[in-house]
């Protein structure tokens, strides 16, 4: 199964020895700036009537639709200059006010520069007459959301997945990027056993806020009340992910709104860490994913 928004391949293809093109510095910022200036009806609304197998966008030839991501339709496409398959995401941008946010523009550009084994690689970005688009590495496998639909994840595998996600977040936080929308749908389990986190900072920058249509159970309390978000927002989401994997259910605060507890007999430290990660007040959580990762590795 292919899926990017759900789906892409590694930065370097061992089979073909191909190194994918690097996104030009400033390309994503320029694209977001152009979208902010465009009328709302022109921010990707033309894609639906045009996308089809064989259609060409620059050097990319669309092959087959593989899914729908957080802010656009995803197609497997061929880069006709290299013969490499990529995940082509036809973007439907949201509100112009979000697109103009200086911090969001900076974070979006930083997200495009992220290079880590657990972060899906953004290869290219541009704007066609039909709308904006992004090209990612093409992954093989399925989303964690699909895996959870199939049944519980064994404890050892659950911890491995969360540690890989935490490594991606720690790298992003060290580079000044906050995800803000970490859910099983944005975690991809590759066929080779790798774990990739998708859409770092991009849904937020493109005007698709989690609070506008996300699942409350996955949102940090500060997101629900429209308060400022930072690295600790991602730490909370990571805690929800870990709780969901270990308990096979979502965490539910108690009647007083306190963070739920999870009994972990094999590792009491893990249960205590989970309570911290899920704390209602961000001040009570680990300060970023780097701190959470170190605690997770010690507890696991």
C-alpha positions in Angstrom: 0.0 0.0 0.0 1.3 3.5 -0.8 0.4 6.4 1.3 1.9 9.8 2.1 -0.1 12.5 3.7 0.7 9.3 4.0 3.7 8.0 1.7 7.6 8.3 0.2 11.1 6.3 -0.2 14.4 7.1 1.4 16.6 10.1 0.5 19.0 7.9 -1.2 17.8 4.9 -3.2 20.2 2.0 -2.6 18.7 0.1 -5.6 19.2 3.0 -8.0 21.9 5.0 -6.3 19.8 8.1 -6.9 20.1 11.2 -4.6 16.8 13.2 -4.8 17.0 16.9 -5.6 17.2 19.2 -2.6 14.5 21.8 -2.1 16.0 25.2 -3.0 16.5 27.5 0.0 13.5 29.8 0.4 11.3 27.8 -2.0 8.7 26.9 0.6 8.6 30.4 2.0 8.1 31.9 -1.5 5.3 29.5 -2.1 3.5 30.3 1.1 4.0 34.0 0.5 2.4 33.6 -3.0 -0.5 31.7 -1.5 -1.1 34.4 1.1 -1.4 37.0 -1.6 -3.7 34.9 -3.8 -7.5 35.0 -3.7 -9.0 32.3 -1.6 -10.6 30.6 -4.6 -7.2 30.2 -6.2 -5.4 28.4 -3.4 -5.6 24.9 -4.8 -9.3 24.7 -5.7 -8.5 23.8 -9.3 -6.8 20.5 -8.6 -9.9 18.3 -8.2 -11.0 18.9 -11.8 -7.6 18.2 -13.3 -5.8 15.4 -11.4 -5.6 12.2 -13.4 -3.1 9.5 -14.3 -0.7 10.8 -16.9 -1.1 14.4 -16.1 2.1 16.4 -15.9 3.2 19.1 -13.4 6.7 20.3 -14.3 8.9 17.3 -14.4 6.4 15.1 -12.5 4.0 12.7 -14.2 1.1 11.5 -12.1 0.6 7.8 -11.9 -2.0 6.9 -9.4 -3.9 8.4 -6.4 -2.6 6.9 -3.2 -4.5 8.9 -0.5 -5.5 12.2 1.0 -3.2 13.9 3.5 -4.0 16.6 6.1 -4.1 19.4 3.5 -4.2 17.8 0.1 -4.6 14.9 -2.3 -1.6 12.6 -2.6 -0.5 10.9 -5.9 2.4 8.6 -6.7 4.2 10.4 -9.4 7.4 9.9 -11.5 10.1 12.4 -11.6 10.8 12.3 -15.4 14.3 13.6 -15.0 15.5 10.8 -12.8 12.8 8.1 -13.2 12.3 8.1 -9.4 8.9 7.8 -7.8 7.8 10.5 -5.4 4.7 11.3 -3.4 3.1 14.4 -5.1 0.8 16.3 -2.8 -1.7 18.7 -4.5 -2.2 21.3 -1.8 -5.5 22.9 -0.8 -4.3 25.8 1.4 -6.4 27.3 4.2 -6.7 30.8 5.5 -4.4 33.6 4.3 -3.9 34.9 7.8 -2.1 31.7 8.8 0.0 31.7 5.7 1.3 35.2 6.5 2.4 34.3 10.0 6.1 35.2 10.3 6.8 32.4 12.8 4.9 29.9 10.7 6.8 30.9 7.5 10.1 30.5 9.3 9.1 27.1 10.8 7.8 25.9 7.5 11.1 26.7 5.8 13.0 25.1 8.7 10.8 22.0 8.3 11.8 21.8 4.7 15.5 21.5 5.8 14.9 18.7 8.3 17.1 15.7 7.5 16.6 12.7 9.8 15.9 9.0 9.3 12.6 9.4 11.1 11.4 12.4 9.2 9.8 12.2 5.7 11.9 14.2 3.3 10.4 17.1 1.4 12.0 17.1 -2.0 10.4 19.9 -4.0 7.7 22.6 -3.9 6.0 24.8 -6.4 2.9 26.3 -7.9 1.1 25.2 -11.0 -1.8 27.0 -12.8 -4.1 24.6 -10.9 -2.6 25.2 -7.5 0.3 24.7 -5.1 2.1 21.4 -4.7 4.7 19.6 -2.7 6.8 16.5 -3.5 8.0 14.1 -0.8 9.9 10.9 -0.8 7.6 8.0 -1.5 7.2 5.5 1.3 5.9 1.9 1.3 3.9 0.6 4.1 0.9 1.9 6.1 0.1 4.6 8.6 0.0 3.9 12.3 -3.7 4.8 12.2 -4.2 1.9 9.8 -2.1 -0.4 12.0 -4.2 0.5 15.1 -7.4 -0.3 13.2 -6.0 -3.8 12.7 -5.7 -4.4 16.5 -3.5 -3.8 19.5 0.3 -3.3 19.0 2.5 -5.5 21.2 4.2 -3.6 24.1 7.8 -3.9 22.8 6.8 -2.8 19.3 4.7 0.1 20.8 7.8 1.4 22.7 10.0 1.0 19.6 7.5 3.1 17.5 7.2 5.8 20.1 11.0 6.0 20.6 11.4 6.5 16.8 8.7 9.2 16.8 10.4 10.9 19.8 13.7 10.9 17.9 12.1 12.7 15.0 10.5 15.2 17.3 13.7 15.8 19.2 15.5 16.5 16.0 12.8 18.9 14.8 12.7 20.7 18.2 16.4 21.1 18.1 16.0 22.8 14.7 13.2 25.1 15.9 10.3 23.2 14.4 7.1 22.2 16.2 4.8 19.6 14.6 1.5 20.6 16.4 -0.5 17.8 14.7 1.1 14.5 15.8 -1.5 11.7 15.5 -1.3 8.1 14.2 -2.3 9.4 10.8 1.0 11.4 10.7 3.1 8.4 11.7 4.1 6.0 8.9 5.3 2.5 9.4 7.5 1.5 6.5 7.7 -2.0 5.0 11.4 -2.1 6.0 10.6 -1.5 9.7 11.4 2.2 9.7 9.1 4.8 11.3 8.6 8.2 9.7 6.8 11.3 10.9 4.9 13.3 8.2 4.0 16.9 7.7 6.2 18.7 10.2 4.8 22.2 10.6 3.2 22.2 7.2 -0.5 21.7 8.1 -0.2 24.6 10.5 1.6 26.9 8.1 -0.9 26.1 5.3 -3.8 27.2 7.5 -5.1 23.8 8.5 -5.1 24.1 12.3 -5.8 21.0 14.3 -8.3 22.9 16.4 -10.4 23.6 13.3 -11.2 20.0 12.8 -9.0 17.7 14.8 -9.9 15.1 17.3 -10.0 16.6 20.8 -8.5 13.5 22.4 -5.3 14.1 20.5 -5.0 17.8 21.3 -3.1 19.4 24.1 -5.3 21.4 26.5 -3.6 24.7 25.3 -4.7 23.9 21.7 -8.3 23.5 22.7 -8.4 26.9 24.3 -6.3 28.7 21.6 -3.3 29.4 23.9 0.3 29.6 22.5 1.7 26.3 21.5 5.4 25.1 21.7 7.5 22.0 21.9 5.5 20.9 25.0 2.4 20.6 22.8 4.2 17.9 20.8 5.3 16.2 24.1 1.7 16.0 25.1 0.8 14.4 21.7 3.6 12.0 22.1 2.3 11.0 25.5 -1.2 10.4 24.0 0.4 8.3 21.4 2.3 6.2 23.9 -0.8 5.8 26.1 -2.9 4.8 23.2 -0.4 2.1 22.1 0.2 0.7 25.6 -3.4 0.8 26.9 -5.2 0.2 23.6 -7.4 3.2 24.4 -7.1 7.0 24.5 -6.3 8.7 27.8 -9.2 10.3 29.6 -8.6 13.0 32.3 -10.2 12.4 35.6 -13.2 14.5 36.9 -10.9 17.3 38.0 -9.1 17.4 34.6 -5.9 15.8 36.0 -3.7 13.7 33.6 -4.7 10.0 33.5 -2.4 7.4 35.1 -1.3 4.2 33.5 0.0 1.3 35.6 3.3 0.0 34.1 4.4 -2.8 36.4 7.5 -3.6 34.3 8.6 0.0 34.4 7.1 2.3 37.0 9.2 5.1 35.7 7.4 4.9 32.4 4.0 5.3 34.1 5.3 8.4 36.0 6.8 9.8 32.8 3.5 9.4 31.0 1.7 11.3 33.7 4.2 14.2 33.2 3.8 14.1 29.4 0.0 14.3 29.7 0.0 17.1 32.3 -2.7 19.7 31.7 -0.3 22.5 32.4 2.6 22.6 29.8 5.0 23.8 32.6 4.6 20.3 34.2 5.7 18.4 31.1 9.2 17.7 29.8 10.4 20.9 28.2 10.8 19.4 24.7 11.1 16.0 22.9 14.8 15.8 23.6 14.1 15.7 27.4 11.2 13.3 26.8 13.3 11.1 24.6 16.1 10.8 27.2 13.5 9.8 29.9 11.8 7.4 27.5 15.1 5.6 26.7 15.9 5.4 30.4 12.4 4.0 31.3 12.2 1.6 28.4 
